[in-house]
Amino acid sequence: MAFMYPAHYPTVPLKWDESPWMTVSTDTQEEALLSNVEIRITAQVYMPN
C-alpha cells in the first residue's frame, strides 16, 4: 500500500506523528511545556496509582 499524502496540506509534517497544521518554529517555553505534559502522561500510563 502506497503512502499518499493529501495535496491540500501546505507542507509535509516535520515528524511522522506530528499534525500537519503544526508550525515549523516552536517557542522554547512551549516546547518545554509539551515535553513536561508528555512525561506526565507517560508516567500515568505506565505507573497507574
HELIX and SHEET records of a PDB file:
HELIX    1   1 THR A   28  TYR A   46  1                                  19    
END                                                                             
